[in-house]
Amino acid sequence: MIRISSATEIMEILMHFNDYFPRSIISRVGDLESYAAKLAEHACVYVAKDHDNIIGLVVFYANDLSTKVAYLSHIAVSEQHQNKGIGSLLLQFCCDLSKQYGMRTMKLEVDKLNFKAIAHYEKHHFVAIGQASLQSQYMIKGLT
């Protein structure tokens, strides 16, 4: 995995994966430039590459030292590389790194109609814990 720390690069990568979600990233965050700057400053942003091509993205926070809850913001794999285990590797990577940072739990929000993503998270031992919004739910996993 390659860490991305430049807000400009993060914005370009988010644009690349923008439409990989039932609700686009831009529709959820609004100002992508400000959001990319926030991620560059506070989040862990990693990509998976095949040669020089970005084929996967994982964005998460592992900095809440009071609750020790990490938060998975985005995970995506390019269409031509799906169903090859890359999403599982990205998810395991962010859980492992969050644990190294002292986090005890990983939390995420997923659209209720994104059945493929929900099944993927359940396969990796995430459980639903309640509604996040009318369109989404929270899921968590222990990292111990």
C-alpha positions in Angstrom: 0.0 0.0 0.0 1.2 3.5 -0.8 0.3 6.4 1.5 -1.0 9.5 -0.1 -0.6 12.7 1.9 -0.9 15.5 -0.7 -4.4 17.1 -0.8 -4.1 17.6 -4.5 -3.4 13.9 -5.1 -6.1 12.9 -2.7 -8.6 15.1 -4.6 -7.6 13.5 -7.9 -8.0 10.0 -6.5 -11.4 10.8 -4.9 -12.5 12.2 -8.3 -11.4 8.9 -9.9 -13.5 6.8 -7.5 -16.3 9.4 -7.1 -19.0 7.3 -8.9 -18.0 3.9 -7.4 -20.5 4.5 -4.6 -24.3 4.5 -4.6 -24.1 8.1 -3.5 -21.1 9.8 -5.0 -18.4 11.2 -2.8 -19.1 14.8 -4.0 -22.8 14.5 -3.2 -21.9 13.5 0.3 -19.1 15.9 1.1 -19.8 19.0 -1.1 -16.6 20.9 -1.5 -14.1 18.2 -2.6 -11.1 20.5 -2.4 -11.8 21.3 1.3 -12.6 17.6 2.0 -9.3 16.5 0.4 -7.4 19.0 2.6 -9.1 17.7 5.7 -8.2 14.1 4.8 -4.6 15.1 4.0 -4.3 16.6 7.5 -6.2 14.1 9.6 -6.8 10.8 7.8 -4.9 7.9 6.5 -5.2 7.6 2.8 -3.7 4.6 1.0 -3.9 3.3 -2.5 -3.2 -0.1 -4.1 -1.4 0.0 -7.4 -0.9 -2.4 -10.3 2.2 -1.1 -12.0 1.5 2.6 -12.2 -2.3 2.4 -12.1 -4.3 3.0 -9.0 -6.7 0.1 -8.5 -7.9 0.5 -5.0 -8.4 3.2 -2.3 -8.9 3.1 1.5 -9.4 6.2 3.6 -9.7 6.0 7.4 -9.2 7.8 10.6 -7.2 6.2 13.4 -6.7 9.2 15.7 -9.4 9.1 18.3 -7.3 8.2 21.3 -10.1 8.8 23.8 -12.6 6.3 22.4 -10.0 4.2 20.5 -12.5 3.9 17.6 -11.1 4.1 14.1 -13.5 5.2 11.3 -13.4 3.8 7.8 -14.5 6.6 5.4 -14.0 5.1 1.9 -12.9 1.9 0.4 -13.1 1.3 -3.4 -11.6 -1.0 -6.0 -11.6 -0.3 -9.7 -14.2 -2.3 -11.6 -11.7 -4.4 -13.6 -9.9 -5.5 -10.4 -13.0 -6.4 -8.3 -13.5 -9.9 -7.0 -9.8 -10.5 -6.8 -9.4 -10.0 -3.0 -8.1 -6.4 -3.3 -11.0 -5.0 -1.2 -10.3 -7.6 1.5 -6.6 -6.6 1.5 -7.4 -2.9 1.8 -9.9 -3.6 4.6 -7.5 -5.8 6.5 -4.7 -3.3 6.0 -6.7 -0.4 7.5 -7.8 -2.6 10.4 -4.3 -3.8 11.1 -2.8 -0.3 10.9 -5.6 1.1 13.1 -4.8 -1.6 15.7 -1.1 -0.6 15.6 -2.2 3.0 16.3 -4.0 1.8 19.4 -7.5 1.6 18.1 -9.8 -1.1 19.5 -12.8 -0.8 17.2 -13.4 0.0 13.5 -16.6 1.8 12.6 -18.0 2.6 9.2 -21.2 3.9 7.6 -22.6 2.1 4.6 -25.7 2.8 2.4 -28.5 0.4 3.3 -29.0 -0.5 -0.3 -25.3 -1.3 -1.0 -25.9 -5.0 -0.4 -22.5 -6.0 -2.0 -20.6 -3.8 0.5 -22.7 -4.9 3.5 -22.0 -8.6 2.6 -18.3 -7.8 2.2 -18.2 -6.1 5.6 -20.2 -9.0 7.2 -17.7 -11.5 5.7 -15.0 -9.6 7.6 -16.9 -9.7 10.9 -18.5 -6.3 10.9 -22.0 -6.1 12.5 -24.7 -3.5 12.0 -25.3 -1.4 15.1 -28.0 1.0 14.0 -29.2 3.6 11.6 -26.8 6.5 10.7 -29.3 8.3 8.4 -32.4 7.5 6.4 -30.1 5.9 3.7 -27.3 4.4 5.8 -26.4 2.3 8.8 -23.4 2.0 11.0 -21.3 -1.2 11.3 -18.5 -2.0 13.7 -15.8 -4.6 14.3 -13.5 -5.2 17.2 -9.8 -5.0 16.4 -8.5 -7.0 19.4 
